[in-house]
């Protein structure tokens, strides 16, 4: 099984975003040493819980301190940006780290304030066609504009033949249809919609149609929130960090941006019994939002998820508050799956 990591730039309690960014680069080096295939960085804005605001910057920085692991975005929020800007940015990153760059594309609303802040024309906000945004980005990367198109004949960086791998990230069936129709890779956020993960990934595989975008067969990743401890009890305890974070988020309302990822001991007293006991394995055929436990427990669950969904690869999202414990979780996963 191939394993990868998506990094939120989690800010540990009592530390700063500067510390979190340094931790992210150290974790990228650590993941490469332990045999993980990819390391992606998220795009989250005005969030005190994570410091990964602009994945392109972290990709460039991580490329300077690693040599083989693939680096990418999880994801660039295409509804806010020019396809040309995104395509040219990732072509330049590919020039800096040939054969190692992944362009993960998605969309999301960040609330009315931030959505407005990201608009260039605030008097007449653009109505973005997500499919058109993705298609235009691909056309820039692969010089695939029709001959009569205004952008035809304007290639990006002609001396750089390499093209980044392209992925659509989503958490609904609509994304699987779009990725399959465009013939690009697809990553499903199982930590957002665990119930929809297997059907969406199976649909993507069945509906996949090769296009002129460098992919002859489907390529699917399942992203899962994972917490591993040296023992089952430790893994379950560490999982209080992500569980507690989402518990606080649900109660925060308009103050959601100020919610931070808590230490397990800190948040335990404020969690309900139901929140603490939320399943972390597959029960009665239902997938959990969080996967946690010891190495053997977690491996068994992830292998079952991969089998049921047809995913080629599992991407780990974790929100373990302490960066040392987070990297230990990665080590235990690598050992459990014999990555090294």
C-alpha positions in Angstrom: 0.0 0.0 0.0 1.3 3.5 -0.9 1.0 6.1 1.8 1.2 9.8 1.7 0.6 12.8 4.0 -1.4 16.0 3.8 -0.1 18.7 6.2 -2.3 21.4 7.7 0.6 23.2 9.3 -1.0 22.4 12.7 -0.1 25.0 15.4 0.8 23.2 18.6 -0.6 24.7 21.8 1.8 27.3 23.3 3.6 27.7 20.0 3.4 30.1 17.0 2.8 29.8 13.3 6.5 30.2 12.8 7.1 27.1 14.8 4.3 25.3 12.8 5.9 26.1 9.5 9.3 24.9 10.7 7.6 21.7 11.9 6.0 21.2 8.5 9.4 21.3 6.8 10.9 18.9 9.3 7.9 16.6 8.9 8.4 16.6 5.1 12.0 15.5 5.5 10.9 12.9 8.1 8.3 11.5 5.8 10.8 11.2 2.9 13.2 9.3 5.2 10.3 6.9 6.2 9.2 6.1 2.7 6.0 8.1 2.2 5.3 8.8 -1.4 3.9 12.3 -1.3 3.7 15.3 1.0 1.0 17.8 0.3 0.2 21.1 2.0 -3.3 22.5 2.6 -4.7 25.9 1.8 -6.5 27.3 4.9 -6.9 31.0 5.4 -7.3 33.1 8.6 -7.1 30.0 10.7 -5.3 29.8 14.0 -5.3 26.0 13.9 -3.1 25.7 10.9 -0.3 27.8 9.3 -0.5 26.3 5.8 -2.1 29.2 4.1 -0.4 29.1 0.7 0.8 25.6 -0.3 2.9 26.9 -3.2 5.3 28.6 -0.7 5.7 25.4 1.4 6.1 23.2 -1.7 9.0 25.4 -2.8 10.6 25.4 0.7 10.2 21.7 1.1 11.7 21.0 -2.3 14.9 22.6 -1.0 15.2 20.3 1.9 14.1 17.0 0.3 15.3 15.1 -2.8 12.8 12.4 -3.8 9.4 12.7 -2.1 6.6 14.2 -4.3 5.3 17.6 -3.1 1.9 19.1 -3.8 -1.1 21.1 -2.8 -4.0 19.7 -1.0 -5.6 21.8 -2.5 -5.3 25.1 -4.4 -8.8 26.6 -4.1 -9.4 27.2 -7.8 -12.6 29.3 -7.2 -10.3 32.1 -6.0 -7.6 32.2 -8.6 -6.7 32.6 -12.3 -6.1 29.3 -14.1 -3.1 30.9 -15.8 -1.6 32.0 -12.5 -2.0 28.5 -11.0 -0.7 26.7 -14.1 2.4 28.9 -14.4 3.1 28.7 -10.7 3.1 24.9 -10.7 5.1 24.7 -13.9 7.7 26.8 -12.2 7.7 24.6 -9.2 8.1 21.6 -11.6 11.1 23.4 -13.0 12.6 23.7 -9.5 11.9 20.0 -8.6 11.4 18.0 -11.8 9.3 15.0 -11.5 8.2 15.7 -8.0 5.3 18.2 -8.1 1.6 17.5 -7.7 -1.0 20.1 -8.5 -4.1 19.3 -6.3 -7.1 21.4 -7.3 -10.3 21.9 -5.3 -12.8 24.5 -4.3 -14.2 25.8 -1.0 -16.0 28.7 0.6 -14.2 30.2 3.6 -17.2 32.3 4.6 -18.4 35.7 3.3 -15.6 37.8 4.7 -12.7 35.8 3.3 -14.5 35.0 0.0 -14.9 38.7 -0.5 -11.3 39.4 0.5 -10.1 37.0 -2.1 -12.1 38.6 -4.9 -10.3 41.0 -7.3 -13.5 42.7 -8.3 -15.6 43.2 -5.1 -18.3 45.3 -6.8 -19.1 42.5 -9.2 -17.9 39.2 -7.7 -17.2 36.6 -10.3 -19.4 33.6 -10.7 -16.8 30.9 -11.1 -17.4 27.8 -13.3 -15.3 25.2 -11.4 -15.2 22.8 -14.3 -14.0 25.6 -16.7 -11.3 26.6 -14.2 -9.9 23.1 -14.1 -10.1 22.6 -17.8 -8.4 25.9 -18.6 -5.6 25.1 -16.1 -5.1 21.7 -17.8 -5.1 23.4 -21.2 -2.3 25.8 -20.1 -0.2 22.9 -18.8 -0.7 20.7 -21.8 -0.9 23.3 -24.5 -4.3 22.0 -25.3 -6.3 25.2 -26.3 -8.1 24.9 -29.7 -6.3 26.6 -32.5 -8.8 29.5 -32.6 -8.6 30.1 -28.9 -7.2 33.5 -27.7 -4.6 31.6 -25.5 -3.5 29.2 -28.2 0.2 29.5 -29.2 1.3 30.9 -25.9 3.1 27.9 -24.2 4.3 28.0 -20.6 8.1 27.8 -20.0 9.0 26.1 -23.3 12.4 24.9 -22.0 10.7 22.9 -19.2 9.1 19.8 -20.7 8.0 18.3 -17.4 4.4 18.8 -16.3 3.2 18.4 -12.7 0.8 15.5 -11.9 -2.7 16.9 -11.7 -5.4 15.9 -9.2 -8.9 17.0 -8.4 -9.8 16.9 -4.7 -13.3 16.6 -3.6 -15.8 15.1 -1.1 -18.9 14.5 -3.2 -19.9 12.4 -6.2 -19.8 15.5 -8.5 -16.0 15.6 -8.1 -15.6 12.0 -9.1 -17.6 12.6 -12.3 -15.5 15.7 -13.2 -12.2 14.0 -12.5 -13.2 10.9 -14.5 -14.4 13.0 -17.4 -11.2 15.1 -17.5 -9.1 12.0 -17.2 -7.0 13.3 -14.2 -6.3 11.9 -10.8 -8.9 12.0 -8.0 -8.5 12.4 -4.3 -11.5 11.9 -2.0 -11.6 13.5 1.5 -12.9 10.6 3.5 -12.4 12.6 6.7 -15.1 15.0 5.5 -17.5 12.5 4.0 -16.7 8.9 5.1 -20.0 7.5 3.9 -19.5 8.8 0.4 -15.9 7.8 -0.1 -16.1 4.3 -1.4 -19.0 5.0 -3.9 -17.3 8.1 -5.2 -13.9 6.4 -5.8 -15.6 3.4 -7.4 -17.6 5.7 -9.7 -14.4 7.6 -10.6 -12.7 4.4 -11.6 -15.6 3.1 -13.6 -16.3 6.4 -15.4 -12.6 7.3 -16.1 -12.0 8.5 -19.7 -8.4 9.1 -20.8 -7.9 12.5 -22.3 -4.8 14.4 -23.5 -3.7 15.2 -20.0 -1.0 12.6 -19.4 -3.0 9.8 -17.7 -4.0 6.6 -19.4 -5.8 4.9 -16.5 -7.5 6.1 -13.2 -5.3 7.2 -10.3 -7.2 7.4 -7.0 -6.2 8.5 -3.5 -8.4 8.1 -0.4 -7.6 10.8 2.3 -8.3 9.7 5.9 -7.7 11.3 9.3 -5.3 8.9 11.1 -3.8 8.8 14.6 -1.4 6.0 15.6 0.1 5.3 19.0 2.5 2.7 20.2 -0.4 1.0 21.8 -4.1 1.0 21.0 -4.8 3.0 24.2 -2.3 5.6 23.2 -3.7 6.0 19.7 -7.2 6.4 21.1 -5.9 9.0 23.6 -4.1 11.0 20.9 -7.3 11.0 18.8 -8.8 13.3 21.3 -6.9 16.2 19.6 -8.8 16.0 16.3 -12.0 14.9 18.0 -11.7 17.8 20.4 -10.9 20.2 17.6 -14.1 19.4 15.7 -16.1 19.4 18.9 -14.9 23.0 19.6 -15.4 24.0 16.0 -19.1 22.9 16.2 -19.7 25.1 19.2 -17.6 28.1 17.9 -20.1 29.5 15.4 -18.7 32.8 13.9 -15.5 32.4 16.0 -14.5 29.2 14.2 -11.3 30.7 12.8 -10.0 31.2 16.4 -10.3 27.5 17.3 -7.0 25.7 17.8 -6.0 22.1 17.9 -6.0 21.0 21.6 -3.7 18.7 23.5 -5.6 15.4 24.3 -5.5 15.9 28.1 -6.5 19.5 27.8 -9.7 18.9 25.8 -10.8 15.6 27.4 -12.8 17.2 30.2 -15.0 19.3 27.8 -15.8 16.5 25.5 -19.1 14.5 25.7 -19.0 10.7 26.2 -20.4 10.4 22.6 -17.6 12.5 21.2 -14.9 10.5 23.1 -16.5 7.2 22.0 -17.0 8.1 18.3 -15.9 5.0 16.3 -12.4 4.8 15.0 -12.8 1.6 13.1 -15.3 0.3 10.6 -18.4 -0.8 12.5 -21.4 -2.5 10.8 -20.0 -1.4 7.4 -19.9 2.3 8.3 -16.6 4.1 7.9 -15.4 6.3 10.8 -14.5 10.0 10.4 -11.3 9.3 12.4 -9.1 6.2 12.3 -7.1 5.6 15.4 -5.4 3.0 17.6 -2.2 1.0 17.5 -0.3 0.1 14.3 -2.1 -3.2 13.7 -5.6 -1.7 14.3 -5.0 1.1 12.0 -3.4 -1.0 9.2 -6.4 -3.4 9.2 -8.9 -0.5 8.9 -7.0 1.3 6.2 -6.5 -1.9 4.2 -10.2 -2.6 4.4 -11.0 1.0 3.2 -8.6 0.7 0.3 -10.2 -2.6 -0.7 -13.7 -1.3 -0.5 -13.0 1.9 -2.4 -10.4 0.7 -4.9 -8.0 3.5 -3.9 -4.5 3.1 -5.1 -3.1 5.1 -2.2 -4.0 6.3 1.2 -3.2 9.9 2.2 -2.9 10.6 5.9 -4.4 13.7 7.4 -3.6 14.0 11.1 -4.3 16.7 13.7 -2.1 15.4 16.5 -1.3 18.5 18.5 2.2 17.7 19.5 4.6 17.5 16.4 6.8 14.9 18.0 3.8 12.6 18.6 2.7 13.4 15.0 6.0 12.3 13.5 6.0 9.2 15.8 2.5 8.3 14.4 4.0 8.5 10.9 6.9 6.3 11.8 4.5 3.7 13.3 2.4 3.7 10.1 5.5 3.4 7.9 6.6 0.4 9.9 3.2 -1.2 9.9 3.1 -1.0 6.1 6.7 -1.8 5.5 7.4 1.4 3.6 11.1 1.7 4.3 
